[in-house]
Amino acid sequence: MEDSHKVLFSILNERLELLRKLDAEGDSEQRRHIARETQTLHAPMAHRLGLYQIKTEMEDLALKFLDYDTYKYIAHALNAKKAEREAYIASFIAPLEMKLKEEGFTFTIKGRPKSIHSIYHKMQAQHCDVDKIYDLFAIRIILDSPLEREKSDCWQVYSLITDIFPPNPKRLRDWLSVPKENGYESLHTTVLGPEKRWVEVQIRTKRMDEVAEQGVAAHWSYKGVKGSIVQRSGDVYVFTPTGDLRRLPEGATVLDFAYSIHSEVGAHCVGGTIRNQNVSIRQKLQNGDQVSVMTSPNQHPNADWLNFVASTKAKNKIRQALKEIEYKQASEGKEIIERKFKNWKIDYTEGDITRMAIRLGYKAVSDMYQSVATGKEDVQRLRDVMLEQPEENNAPREHTEYVDKSELKGLAIEVDMNVKNVDYNLSKCCNPQPGDPIFAFVSVLKGIRIHRCDCPNAANIRERYPYRMIPAKWAKKN
């Protein structure tokens, strides 16, 4: 048996022992709290694992602690008619036993009353008293059949029963063709017995009965027979507030659980509650935890979430959400640039935008758009860079390079006739030479750039930002 199942069985056994001890104690709020927790968490857990005996006892004891008067009333009603019920069961079983023996079946027939909690549930659903519930007991036929004949034998017995007693077609339950998630297999029908009383009949084999009574633990007794709930090593079982079972990988967190409910629940998860304690989205889950999720419309996925989620679904949904956020930000940034540049009457091409992004150090244009949308990049700065870019027709790609100042030994640039020995770059778009008439241009990214006065870009520079042009001339270094 796998370790994770052993943990779950241990949890259920401990809870059942606790309930049995509480039976001897007086009434208290703590006892009611334990009973409510059992109803919403432990009994559904036992049901999911197919441990019906444990489930039934837990439900009955929980009802006893939460509504003792109703529990006692139903128990008394069942006990008062015990002799009558046993006599009726005997009269119902007699013709069945005879027919099954004639057909050569090896079998056992049991008659048992429904659990107190089950009857209470029927009373609530049907809005009636206990004496109006028509199926207070069930008949179980257990066949000793080989594995290869199990289903056919069960259906043959069903045919024999309905030949004796008229069935209610609406009450047929076929868990032979499609077993329950916990591996439960059986054929249930309700027939009209003597005195026109409805009786539930369950038909199953010895193997099916052991699985029904022992749950997933019985699967290891039969080679080649595995229930659909058999768990992979390393998984954890947790429950929703309504008792639904969730299986998650080891190391799963509250955020994994939220994504297992729905991608939108995961995307807006801000924390959760486990055992009435508020926990963060990073809280790792343990077997048997009952988890509630807290959400906020202001919460959105971020890249850090990928560092602590364990389930593939959560990781994929987070990555998908991050891509959608990036795409939305890029679209917003692009719209901002388009609107601003239009207001400033700046004409540009897609190539201009790409070159601008590269000059600013971005790996992709979309990265620049995102920076604008998030406020990390100033659109005013983009405007200055765009305006100082050489026009594509007059400035080939190599014009973005600059002359090495070390080639002009013994020379310096005198800017504004007053300042000497300033840091500068010689623009290769016009390749200034000593003695050429020159001017200085204050660049956003490259400091001061030196152009010839007859540079192909000079006219464009003078028109767009004359305020950044400074007179300059050649001079000897001191």
C-alpha positions in Angstrom: 0.0 0.0 0.0 1.3 3.4 -0.9 2.6 5.7 1.9 0.1 8.5 1.0 -2.8 6.1 1.4 -1.4 5.0 4.8 -1.4 8.6 5.9 -5.0 9.1 4.9 -6.1 5.8 6.6 -4.2 6.9 9.7 -6.1 10.3 9.7 -9.4 8.6 9.4 -8.7 6.0 12.1 -7.6 8.7 14.5 -10.7 10.7 13.9 -13.0 7.6 14.4 -11.2 6.8 17.7 -11.7 10.4 18.8 -15.4 10.3 18.0 -15.8 7.1 19.9 -14.2 8.6 23.0 -16.3 11.8 22.7 -19.3 9.6 23.0 -18.6 9.2 26.7 -18.2 12.9 27.3 -20.8 15.5 28.1 -22.2 18.0 25.6 -19.7 20.8 24.6 -19.0 23.2 21.8 -15.7 21.5 21.1 -17.6 18.2 20.5 -19.9 19.9 18.1 -17.0 21.5 16.3 -15.4 18.1 15.9 -18.7 16.6 14.7 -19.1 19.4 12.1 -15.5 19.0 10.9 -16.1 15.2 10.6 -19.2 15.8 8.5 -17.5 18.2 6.0 -14.1 16.7 5.8 -13.5 13.2 7.2 -16.7 11.4 6.2 -16.4 12.6 2.6 -12.8 11.5 2.7 -13.8 8.0 3.8 -16.5 8.0 1.1 -14.0 9.0 -1.6 -11.7 6.1 -0.6 -14.6 3.7 -0.5 -14.4 3.1 3.3 -18.2 2.9 3.7 -18.2 1.3 7.2 -16.0 4.1 8.6 -18.0 6.7 6.7 -21.3 5.4 8.1 -20.1 5.3 11.7 -18.7 8.8 11.4 -21.9 10.2 10.0 -24.0 8.5 12.6 -21.8 9.8 15.5 -21.6 13.3 14.0 -25.4 13.4 13.8 -25.7 12.1 17.4 -23.5 15.0 18.7 -25.1 17.7 16.6 -28.8 16.7 16.9 -29.1 14.1 19.6 -33.0 14.3 19.8 -33.4 13.4 16.1 -30.7 10.7 16.3 -32.5 9.1 19.3 -35.9 9.4 17.6 -34.8 7.6 14.5 -32.8 4.9 16.5 -35.9 4.3 18.7 -38.2 4.0 15.6 -35.8 1.5 14.0 -35.5 -0.6 17.2 -39.3 -0.6 17.8 -39.9 -2.3 14.5 -36.9 -4.5 14.5 -38.8 -7.8 14.9 -41.3 -6.8 12.3 -38.5 -5.8 9.9 -36.6 -9.1 10.4 -39.8 -11.1 9.7 -40.4 -9.1 6.5 -36.8 -9.6 5.3 -37.1 -13.3 5.9 -40.3 -13.5 3.8 -38.6 -11.4 1.0 -35.5 -13.5 0.9 -37.1 -16.9 0.9 -38.2 -17.0 -2.8 -34.9 -15.5 -3.9 -32.8 -18.1 -2.2 -34.9 -20.8 -3.7 -34.6 -19.4 -7.3 -30.8 -18.7 -7.0 -30.1 -22.3 -5.7 -32.1 -23.7 -8.6 -29.9 -21.8 -11.0 -26.7 -23.1 -9.3 -25.4 -19.9 -7.8 -23.2 -19.9 -4.7 -24.2 -16.9 -2.7 -24.9 -15.1 0.6 -27.9 -12.9 1.2 -27.9 -10.2 3.9 -30.6 -7.9 5.1 -29.6 -4.7 7.0 -31.3 -1.5 8.0 -30.1 1.8 6.5 -27.9 3.9 8.7 -29.4 6.5 11.0 -27.8 9.3 9.1 -29.0 7.9 5.8 -32.6 7.8 7.1 -32.2 11.4 8.5 -31.0 12.5 5.0 -34.1 10.9 3.3 -36.4 12.5 5.9 -34.9 15.9 5.0 -35.1 15.4 1.3 -38.6 13.9 1.3 -40.0 16.2 4.0 -41.6 13.3 5.9 -41.4 11.4 9.1 -39.4 8.2 9.6 -42.5 5.9 9.2 -43.0 7.3 5.7 -39.6 6.2 4.4 -40.3 3.2 2.3 -36.8 1.8 2.1 -35.6 1.6 5.7 -33.5 -1.5 4.9 -31.6 -3.0 2.0 -31.1 -6.6 0.8 -27.6 -7.5 -0.4 -26.9 -10.5 -2.6 -23.2 -11.5 -2.7 -22.2 -14.0 -5.4 -19.1 -16.2 -5.3 -18.2 -15.8 -9.0 -15.0 -16.0 -10.9 -13.6 -12.7 -12.1 -14.4 -13.4 -15.8 -18.1 -14.1 -15.0 -18.7 -11.4 -12.4 -20.7 -8.9 -14.5 -22.7 -11.5 -16.4 -23.7 -13.3 -13.1 -24.8 -10.1 -11.5 -27.1 -9.2 -14.5 -28.5 -12.8 -14.5 -29.4 -12.5 -10.9 -31.0 -9.1 -11.6 -33.1 -10.8 -14.2 -34.2 -13.5 -11.8 -35.1 -11.0 -9.1 -37.2 -8.9 -11.4 -39.0 -12.0 -12.5 -40.2 -12.4 -8.9 -40.7 -8.8 -7.9 -41.6 -5.9 -10.2 -38.7 -3.4 -10.5 -38.8 0.4 -10.4 -36.9 1.4 -13.6 -36.1 4.8 -12.3 -34.2 3.3 -9.3 -31.8 1.1 -11.3 -28.1 2.0 -10.6 -25.5 0.4 -12.7 -22.0 0.7 -11.2 -20.8 -2.5 -13.0 -20.4 -0.9 -16.4 -18.9 2.3 -15.0 -17.6 1.9 -11.4 -17.5 4.9 -9.1 -14.3 6.9 -8.8 -13.3 5.0 -5.7 -13.6 1.6 -7.4 -17.1 0.8 -6.0 -18.9 -1.8 -8.2 -22.4 -3.0 -7.7 -25.8 -3.2 -9.3 -28.7 -1.6 -7.3 -32.4 -1.9 -8.0 -35.6 -1.2 -6.1 -38.4 -3.7 -6.4 -42.0 -4.0 -5.1 -41.9 -6.7 -2.5 -44.7 -8.4 -0.4 -47.4 -6.1 1.1 -46.5 -3.7 -1.8 -43.5 -2.3 0.0 -40.5 -1.0 -1.9 -37.2 -2.8 -1.2 -33.7 -1.9 -2.3 -31.6 -4.9 -3.6 -27.8 -4.7 -4.1 -26.2 -7.3 -6.3 -22.4 -7.8 -6.2 -19.7 -10.4 -6.1 -17.5 -11.3 -3.1 -14.6 -9.3 -4.5 -16.8 -6.3 -5.1 -18.1 -6.5 -1.6 -14.7 -6.5 -0.1 -13.8 -3.5 -2.1 -17.0 -1.8 -1.0 -16.3 -2.6 2.6 -12.6 -2.0 2.7 -12.2 0.7 0.1 -9.0 1.1 -1.9 -7.1 -1.1 0.6 -8.9 -4.1 -0.9 -7.4 -3.5 -4.3 -4.1 -4.8 -3.3 -5.7 -8.2 -2.5 -6.5 -8.8 -6.2 -3.8 -8.9 -8.9 -4.7 -7.0 -12.0 -7.6 -5.2 -10.3 -7.0 -1.5 -9.6 -9.4 1.2 -8.7 -9.3 4.6 -10.5 -8.4 6.3 -7.2 -5.1 4.5 -6.8 -2.6 7.3 -6.1 0.8 8.1 -7.5 3.6 8.3 -5.0 4.3 11.8 -3.9 0.7 13.2 -4.3 -1.3 14.9 -1.5 -5.0 14.7 -1.0 -6.8 17.8 0.1 -10.4 18.9 0.3 -12.6 21.8 -0.7 -14.9 23.4 2.0 -17.7 21.2 0.6 -15.7 18.0 0.9 -14.7 17.5 -2.7 -11.3 15.7 -3.0 -8.4 17.3 -4.9 -5.2 15.4 -5.7 -2.1 17.6 -6.1 1.6 16.9 -6.5 3.9 16.8 -3.5 5.0 20.3 -2.5 1.7 21.9 -3.8 0.7 25.2 -2.2 -2.5 27.1 -1.6 -1.9 28.7 -5.0 -1.8 25.3 -6.7 -5.1 24.4 -5.0 -6.7 27.7 -6.2 -5.7 26.9 -9.8 -7.1 23.4 -9.4 -10.5 25.0 -8.7 -10.4 27.4 -11.7 -7.8 29.5 -13.5 -9.6 32.8 -12.5 -9.6 31.7 -8.8 -5.8 31.1 -9.1 -5.1 34.4 -10.9 -6.8 36.4 -8.1 -5.8 34.3 -5.1 -4.3 36.3 -2.1 -4.3 33.5 0.5 -6.3 30.8 2.1 -7.6 29.2 5.3 -6.5 25.8 6.6 -7.8 24.5 10.0 -9.4 27.9 10.7 -5.9 29.6 10.2 -5.2 32.2 7.6 -2.2 31.2 5.4 -0.3 32.7 2.5 -0.5 31.5 -1.1 2.9 29.9 -0.5 1.7 27.6 2.2 2.4 24.0 1.4 -0.5 21.5 1.7 -0.6 18.4 3.8 -2.7 15.2 3.4 -6.2 15.8 4.7 -6.1 19.6 4.7 -9.4 21.3 4.1 -8.6 24.5 2.1 -10.6 27.7 1.5 -9.3 30.2 -0.9 -9.4 34.0 -0.5 -9.3 36.2 -3.6 -9.1 39.8 -4.6 -9.9 41.5 -7.9 -6.7 43.6 -7.5 -4.5 40.5 -7.4 -2.8 39.4 -10.6 -0.2 36.7 -11.5 3.5 37.7 -11.3 6.7 35.9 -12.3 7.6 35.1 -8.7 4.7 32.7 -8.5 6.5 30.3 -10.8 9.1 29.8 -8.0 6.8 28.1 -5.6 3.9 26.4 -7.4 4.3 22.6 -8.0 1.5 21.6 -10.4 1.8 21.7 -14.1 -1.6 23.3 -14.5 -0.7 26.2 -12.2 2.7 26.8 -14.0 1.1 26.8 -17.4 -1.7 29.1 -16.4 0.7 31.6 -14.8 3.0 31.6 -17.8 -0.1 32.2 -20.0 -1.3 35.0 -17.9 2.2 36.7 -17.8 2.3 36.6 -21.6 -1.1 38.1 -21.8 0.0 40.9 -19.4 3.2 41.5 -21.4 1.2 41.7 -24.6 -1.3 44.1 -23.1 1.5 46.3 -21.7 3.3 46.3 -25.1 0.0 47.4 -26.9 -0.5 50.1 -24.3 3.1 51.4 -24.7 2.8 51.4 -28.5 -0.4 53.4 -28.3 1.3 55.9 -25.9 4.2 56.4 -28.3 1.9 56.8 -31.3 -0.2 59.3 -29.6 2.7 61.4 -28.3 4.6 61.4 -31.6 1.5 62.4 -33.5 1.0 65.3 -31.1 4.6 66.3 -31.6 4.2 66.0 -35.4 7.1 63.5 -35.6 7.0 61.2 -38.7 8.6 57.8 -38.4 8.7 54.3 -39.8 8.8 50.9 -38.2 12.5 50.8 -39.0 13.0 54.1 -37.1 11.3 52.5 -34.0 13.4 49.4 -34.2 16.7 51.4 -34.5 15.6 53.6 -31.6 15.0 50.6 -29.4 18.4 49.1 -30.3 20.2 52.4 -29.5 18.5 52.5 -26.2 19.7 49.0 -25.3 16.4 47.0 -25.7 16.6 43.5 -27.1 13.1 43.8 -28.7 10.8 46.7 -29.6 8.1 45.1 -27.4 10.4 45.4 -24.4 10.6 49.2 -25.0 6.8 49.4 -25.4 6.4 47.6 -22.0 8.8 50.0 -20.4 6.8 52.9 -21.6 3.5 51.4 -20.4 4.9 50.7 -16.9 6.6 54.1 -16.6 10.2 52.9 -16.7 10.9 54.7 -19.9 10.2 58.4 -20.5 8.5 59.2 -23.8 10.3 62.6 -23.8 13.6 60.7 -24.0 12.3 58.7 -26.9 11.4 61.9 -28.7 14.9 63.3 -28.3 16.5 60.0 -29.5 14.1 59.8 -32.5 14.8 63.4 -33.6 18.5 63.1 -33.5 18.6 59.9 -35.5 20.1 60.3 -39.0 17.5 60.1 -41.7 17.6 56.7 -43.4 18.1 58.1 -47.0 21.0 60.4 -46.0 22.6 58.3 -43.3 23.4 54.7 -44.0 23.7 52.2 -41.1 27.5 52.7 -40.8 26.9 56.4 -40.1 26.0 55.5 -36.6 29.6 54.8 -35.9 32.1 57.5 -34.7 35.7 58.4 -35.5 38.3 57.4 -33.0 39.7 60.6 -31.4 43.1 58.9 -31.0 43.6 59.3 -34.8 43.8 63.1 -34.3 46.9 63.5 -32.2 47.8 67.0 -31.0 44.3 68.4 -31.8 41.4 69.4 -29.6 38.0 70.9 -30.1 37.2 74.4 -28.8 33.5 74.7 -28.1 31.7 78.0 -27.9 35.1 79.8 -28.3 35.6 79.5 -24.6 35.7 75.9 -23.4 38.6 73.7 -24.5 39.5 70.0 -24.2 35.9 68.8 -23.9 34.9 65.2 -24.4 33.5 64.7 -27.9 32.9 62.2 -30.7 33.4 62.9 -34.4 30.4 61.9 -36.4 31.1 59.6 -39.3 28.1 60.7 -41.2 30.2 63.6 -42.4 33.7 62.6 -41.2 35.0 66.0 -40.0 38.7 66.7 -40.8 41.0 69.2 -39.1 40.4 72.6 -40.8 36.8 71.8 -41.8 34.1 74.3 -40.5 32.4 72.4 -37.7 29.7 72.7 -35.1 28.9 70.7 -31.9 25.7 69.0 -31.2 24.5 67.9 -27.7 23.4 64.2 -28.1 21.1 62.5 -25.6 23.0 59.2 -25.6 26.6 60.0 -26.9 27.5 63.3 -25.3 28.8 66.0 -27.7 29.0 65.0 -31.4 31.0 67.0 -33.9 29.6 67.6 -37.4 30.8 69.5 -40.4 28.8 72.6 -41.2 27.9 71.1 -44.6 27.0 67.7 -43.1 24.0 66.0 -45.0 22.2 66.0 -41.6 23.0 69.6 -40.6 19.9 71.1 -42.2 17.6 68.6 -40.4 19.4 69.3 -37.1 19.1 73.0 -37.4 15.4 72.7 -38.2 14.4 70.3 -35.4 16.5 71.4 -32.4 18.7 74.4 -33.0 18.8 75.0 -29.2 21.2 72.0 -28.9 23.7 73.3 -31.5 26.9 74.9 -30.2 29.6 76.8 -32.2 33.0 74.9 -32.3 36.4 75.0 -34.1 39.6 73.1 -34.3 42.4 74.1 -31.9 45.8 72.7 -30.8 46.0 70.9 -27.5 47.7 72.8 -24.7 
